[in-house]
Amino acid sequence: MRQPLKTKAQSTERGFVIVAVLWILVALSALAMIFSVYLSNSARALGATDIGVQNEALVSASLELAAYQLLSADEKTRPAQGSFRFRMDDAAVLATFTSEAARVDLNKASKEMLANLFEVLGVEQKAAGEVANRIVGWRTPPKRGAANDEEALYLASGLAYSPRQAPFAHVNELSLVLGVSPAMIERALPYVTVFSKSADVDVLLAPPEVIAALPGMTPEALNDFLKQRRSLPRDQKAVAAALGPAVKAGSLPETKAFRVLTTIRFDNGRRTSTEAVILLGSAEATGKDVAKDNTKDNTGSAKDKDPYKILSWQDLAETGTRPSRQAGG
């Protein structure tokens, strides 16, 4: 009579074992899924890091080659712009370089030039003049013993900071200048710099908007100049004759700062663009005169013999569209 009870107990025991095994299997399956996701994410992260390192190396190579090309020529024959291509592993690289003198220097340009530029970019004349006043006020040191009117304007506007009253360190400082709106900054950024160190602009390279901002420039003179610009030699007299009324403001200033745009196309369809500004050093730094590398300046420190310095580095928008297959290829 007790046998059925024993059989029932054994059956219950087996049931518990089966449930426990099932739970263990579910837990192992969940752990396997988690580990799979972890491996997948780790692979993606490592892949992104690897591409980032490769991209940075290729950009650095383009800057090295640009500096080499520019330093290979003396200052009189140095090209103001140029481009070159090279390929490395699974990437094709296009690099273009342009003298930074093609832009308006926020620290050197005249108040009239700055006002004209913002007016050309669509800012109302009175507002453009006020923006120019504030830019000049931002970069100009206060006078000793005199009231600091520029600082008072910022305090009166309720801002929690004062103007730098020293040269702009970066063009993005425009966002801190009183009265300069984000829309104005967005329009102006492609045409301004802090690296050319010149009050004039290179009119053979500058965009039409910059040339239109030259003091004394008229619409008729602008059209005439743009029509003949491509055929003009890189000669100051020829440029002066073509500029007409804006001859005093336009020139061919020399600068050692160059903007290099590097576009990289990977074989998988990914494309990256990086814009950097470099400052050329001495041609001796390329190895022509190693003995001079250890000379001292009047401060007792070793003279800087780097072939170039990176002043600015900005990674632009990136695309990852895969190339479409074409018939026969």
C-alpha positions as CSV (number, residue, x, y, z in Angstrom):
1,M,0.0,0.0,0.0
2,R,3.0,2.4,0.5
3,Q,4.5,1.8,-2.9
4,P,2.5,4.4,-4.7
5,L,3.5,7.0,-2.2
6,K,7.2,6.2,-2.9
7,T,6.7,6.4,-6.6
8,K,5.0,9.8,-6.2
9,A,7.9,11.2,-4.2
10,Q,10.4,10.0,-6.7
11,S,8.4,11.6,-9.5
12,T,8.3,14.9,-7.6
13,E,12.0,14.8,-7.0
14,R,12.7,14.3,-10.7
15,G,10.4,17.2,-11.5
16,F,12.4,19.5,-9.3
17,V,15.7,18.3,-10.9
18,I,14.3,18.9,-14.4
19,V,13.2,22.5,-13.5
20,A,16.6,23.2,-11.9
21,V,18.4,21.9,-15.1
22,L,16.1,24.1,-17.2
23,W,16.9,27.2,-15.1
24,I,20.6,26.5,-15.4
25,L,20.2,26.1,-19.2
26,V,18.3,29.4,-19.4
27,A,21.0,31.1,-17.3
28,L,23.8,29.8,-19.5
29,S,21.9,30.9,-22.6
30,A,21.5,34.4,-21.2
31,L,25.2,34.5,-20.3
32,A,26.1,33.4,-23.7
33,M,23.9,36.1,-25.3
34,I,25.4,38.8,-23.0
35,F,29.0,37.6,-23.8
36,S,28.1,37.6,-27.6
37,V,26.8,41.2,-27.3
38,Y,29.9,42.2,-25.3
39,L,32.2,40.7,-28.0
40,S,30.3,42.4,-30.7
41,N,30.4,45.8,-29.0
42,S,34.1,45.4,-28.2
43,A,34.8,44.5,-31.9
44,R,33.0,47.6,-33.0
45,A,34.8,49.8,-30.5
46,L,38.2,48.4,-31.5
47,G,37.3,48.8,-35.2
48,A,36.3,52.5,-34.6
49,T,39.5,53.1,-32.6
50,D,41.6,51.5,-35.3
51,I,40.0,53.6,-38.0
52,G,40.4,56.7,-35.9
53,V,44.1,56.0,-35.4
54,Q,44.5,55.3,-39.1
55,N,42.7,58.5,-40.0
56,E,44.9,60.6,-37.7
57,A,48.1,59.0,-39.1
58,L,47.0,59.8,-42.7
59,V,46.1,63.4,-41.8
60,S,49.5,63.8,-40.1
61,A,51.2,62.4,-43.2
62,S,49.3,64.9,-45.4
63,L,50.5,67.8,-43.1
64,E,54.1,66.5,-43.3
65,L,54.0,66.4,-47.1
66,A,52.3,69.8,-47.3
67,A,55.0,71.3,-45.1
68,Y,57.7,69.6,-47.1
69,Q,56.4,71.0,-50.4
70,L,56.1,74.5,-49.0
71,L,59.5,74.5,-47.3
72,S,61.2,73.0,-50.4
73,A,60.7,76.4,-52.1
74,D,62.1,79.7,-50.9
75,E,59.8,82.4,-49.6
76,K,59.7,84.3,-52.9
77,T,58.7,81.2,-55.0
78,R,56.7,79.4,-52.4
79,P,53.2,78.6,-53.7
80,A,50.3,80.3,-52.0
81,Q,48.1,77.3,-52.7
82,G,48.3,73.8,-54.1
83,S,47.1,70.2,-53.8
84,F,48.4,66.6,-54.0
85,R,47.2,63.0,-53.7
86,F,48.7,59.8,-52.3
87,R,47.4,56.4,-51.4
88,M,48.3,54.3,-48.4
89,D,46.9,50.8,-47.7
90,D,43.1,50.9,-48.1
91,A,42.8,54.7,-48.3
92,A,43.1,57.4,-51.0
93,V,44.1,60.9,-49.7
94,L,43.6,64.3,-51.2
95,A,45.2,67.3,-49.5
96,T,44.8,70.9,-50.5
97,F,46.6,73.8,-48.9
98,T,45.9,77.5,-49.0
99,S,47.7,80.6,-47.5
100,E,45.8,81.8,-44.4
101,A,46.2,85.3,-45.8
102,A,43.1,84.5,-47.9
103,R,41.0,85.2,-44.8
104,V,40.4,88.3,-42.7
105,D,42.5,88.3,-39.5
106,L,40.3,89.3,-36.5
107,N,43.3,90.6,-34.7
108,K,44.8,92.7,-37.5
109,A,42.0,93.8,-39.9
110,S,40.8,97.5,-39.8
111,K,37.5,98.4,-38.3
112,E,36.2,99.4,-41.7
113,M,37.2,96.0,-43.2
114,L,35.4,94.1,-40.4
115,A,32.3,96.2,-40.8
116,N,32.3,95.8,-44.5
117,L,32.7,92.0,-44.2
118,F,29.7,91.6,-41.9
119,E,27.6,93.9,-44.1
120,V,28.6,91.8,-47.2
121,L,27.4,88.7,-45.3
122,G,24.0,90.2,-44.8
123,V,24.2,92.1,-41.5
124,E,22.4,95.5,-41.6
125,Q,24.9,98.4,-42.0
126,K,24.5,99.9,-38.6
127,A,24.6,96.6,-36.8
128,A,27.7,95.6,-38.9
129,G,29.4,98.7,-37.7
130,E,28.6,98.0,-34.1
131,V,29.9,94.4,-34.5
132,A,33.2,95.8,-35.8
133,N,33.4,98.2,-32.9
134,R,33.0,95.3,-30.4
135,I,35.5,93.1,-32.2
136,V,38.1,95.9,-32.0
137,G,37.1,96.5,-28.4
138,W,37.6,92.8,-27.6
139,R,41.2,92.7,-29.0
140,T,42.4,96.2,-27.8
141,P,44.1,96.5,-24.4
142,P,42.5,99.2,-22.1
143,K,44.3,102.5,-21.7
144,R,46.1,103.1,-18.4
145,G,44.4,105.6,-16.2
146,A,41.3,105.8,-18.4
147,A,37.9,104.4,-17.8
148,N,37.4,101.0,-19.2
149,D,34.3,101.7,-21.4
150,E,34.4,98.3,-23.2
151,E,34.3,96.4,-19.9
152,A,31.4,98.7,-18.7
153,L,29.4,97.7,-21.8
154,Y,29.6,94.0,-20.9
155,L,28.7,94.6,-17.3
156,A,25.7,96.8,-18.3
157,S,24.5,94.0,-20.6
158,G,24.4,91.6,-17.6
159,L,27.2,89.4,-18.9
160,A,29.1,87.5,-16.3
161,Y,32.5,88.1,-18.0
162,S,34.5,90.9,-19.3
163,P,36.0,91.3,-22.8
164,R,39.5,89.8,-23.3
165,Q,41.0,93.1,-24.3
166,A,43.9,91.1,-25.9
167,P,44.2,89.4,-29.2
168,F,41.7,86.7,-30.2
169,A,43.1,83.2,-29.4
170,H,40.6,81.5,-31.7
171,V,37.9,82.5,-34.1
172,N,35.3,80.8,-31.9
173,E,35.8,83.6,-29.4
174,L,33.5,85.6,-31.6
175,S,30.7,83.8,-29.7
176,L,31.7,85.8,-26.6
177,V,31.8,89.2,-28.3
178,L,28.9,91.4,-27.3
179,G,26.3,91.7,-30.0
180,V,27.6,89.0,-32.3
181,S,24.7,86.5,-32.8
182,P,25.2,82.8,-33.6
183,A,23.8,83.4,-37.1
184,M,26.5,86.1,-37.7
185,I,29.2,83.7,-36.5
186,E,28.1,80.9,-38.7
187,R,28.3,83.2,-41.8
188,A,31.6,84.7,-40.8
189,L,33.6,81.6,-39.8
190,P,34.6,80.6,-43.4
191,Y,36.1,84.0,-44.0
192,V,38.0,84.9,-40.8
193,T,41.2,83.7,-39.0
194,V,43.5,84.6,-36.2
195,F,46.6,83.1,-37.8
196,S,47.6,85.2,-40.8
197,K,49.0,88.0,-38.7
198,S,48.3,90.4,-41.6
199,A,46.0,93.4,-41.8
200,D,45.7,92.8,-45.6
201,V,44.3,89.8,-47.5
202,D,45.7,87.9,-50.5
203,V,43.3,89.1,-53.2
204,L,44.4,86.4,-55.6
205,L,43.2,83.7,-53.2
206,A,40.5,85.4,-51.1
207,P,36.8,84.5,-51.7
208,P,34.7,87.1,-53.5
209,E,33.0,88.0,-50.1
210,V,36.3,89.0,-48.6
211,I,37.4,91.1,-51.7
212,A,34.0,92.8,-51.7
213,A,34.7,93.9,-48.1
214,L,37.9,95.7,-49.0
215,P,37.6,99.4,-48.1
216,G,37.0,101.4,-51.3
217,M,35.7,98.4,-53.3
218,T,32.7,99.0,-55.5
219,P,30.4,96.4,-57.1
220,E,31.7,97.4,-60.6
221,A,35.3,97.2,-59.5
222,L,34.7,93.9,-57.9
223,N,33.2,92.4,-61.0
224,D,36.0,93.7,-63.1
225,F,38.6,92.3,-60.8
226,L,37.0,88.9,-60.5
227,K,36.9,88.6,-64.3
228,Q,40.6,89.1,-64.7
229,R,41.9,87.6,-61.5
230,R,42.7,84.2,-63.0
231,S,45.0,85.7,-65.6
232,L,46.8,88.0,-63.2
233,P,50.4,87.3,-62.3
234,R,51.5,87.2,-58.7
235,D,52.8,90.7,-59.0
236,Q,51.9,93.6,-56.7
237,K,51.8,96.2,-59.4
238,A,49.6,94.1,-61.6
239,V,47.2,93.4,-58.7
240,A,47.2,97.1,-57.7
241,A,46.2,98.1,-61.2
242,A,43.4,95.6,-61.3
243,L,42.0,96.4,-57.9
244,G,41.2,100.0,-58.7
245,P,39.8,102.0,-55.7
246,A,40.6,99.2,-53.3
247,V,44.3,99.2,-54.1
248,K,45.3,100.4,-50.6
249,A,43.6,97.6,-48.8
250,G,44.4,94.7,-51.1
251,S,47.8,93.2,-51.5
252,L,49.8,90.0,-51.6
253,P,50.8,89.6,-48.0
254,E,53.3,86.9,-47.0
255,T,52.4,84.5,-44.2
256,K,53.8,81.3,-42.9
257,A,50.4,80.0,-41.9
258,F,48.6,77.6,-44.3
259,R,45.2,75.9,-44.0
260,V,45.4,72.2,-45.1
261,L,42.2,70.3,-45.9
262,T,42.7,66.5,-46.0
263,T,39.9,64.3,-47.5
264,I,40.4,60.6,-47.0
265,R,38.3,58.0,-48.9
266,F,38.5,54.4,-47.5
267,D,37.9,51.4,-49.8
268,N,34.8,50.5,-47.7
269,G,33.1,53.7,-48.7
270,R,33.9,55.7,-45.6
271,R,35.1,59.3,-46.1
272,T,36.6,61.7,-43.6
273,S,37.7,65.3,-43.8
274,T,40.0,67.2,-41.5
275,E,41.0,70.9,-41.7
276,A,44.2,71.9,-40.0
277,V,46.2,75.2,-39.9
278,I,50.0,74.8,-39.8
279,L,52.7,77.4,-39.2
280,L,55.9,76.8,-41.2
281,G,59.2,76.9,-39.3
282,S,62.6,77.2,-40.7
283,A,63.7,75.2,-43.8
284,E,66.8,74.3,-41.7
285,A,64.5,72.1,-39.6
286,T,64.2,69.6,-42.5
287,G,67.8,68.5,-41.8
288,K,69.8,70.8,-44.0
289,D,71.7,72.3,-41.0
290,V,71.5,70.0,-38.0
291,A,74.4,71.8,-36.3
292,K,72.2,74.8,-35.8
293,D,69.6,72.9,-33.9
294,N,71.5,73.3,-30.7
295,T,72.0,77.1,-30.9
296,K,70.5,79.3,-28.2
297,D,68.5,82.4,-28.4
298,N,69.0,85.4,-26.1
299,T,66.8,83.8,-23.4
300,G,69.2,80.9,-23.2
301,S,66.7,78.3,-24.5
302,A,67.1,76.2,-27.6
303,K,65.8,77.8,-30.7
304,D,62.7,76.2,-32.2
305,K,63.7,74.2,-35.2
306,D,60.5,72.3,-35.9
307,P,59.6,72.4,-39.6
308,Y,56.0,73.3,-38.8
309,K,53.6,73.6,-35.9
310,I,49.9,72.6,-35.9
311,L,47.9,75.7,-34.8
312,S,44.4,74.2,-35.3
313,W,42.9,70.8,-36.0
314,Q,39.2,70.2,-36.8
315,D,37.6,67.0,-37.9
316,L,34.7,67.8,-40.2
317,A,31.6,65.9,-41.1
318,E,32.1,62.2,-41.8
319,T,30.2,60.0,-44.3
320,G,30.0,56.2,-44.4
321,T,28.0,55.4,-47.5
322,R,29.2,52.3,-49.2
323,P,30.0,52.7,-53.0
324,S,27.4,51.2,-55.2
325,R,28.4,48.4,-57.5
326,Q,28.5,49.2,-61.2
327,A,27.9,46.8,-64.1
328,G,31.1,45.2,-65.1
329,G,33.0,46.3,-62.0
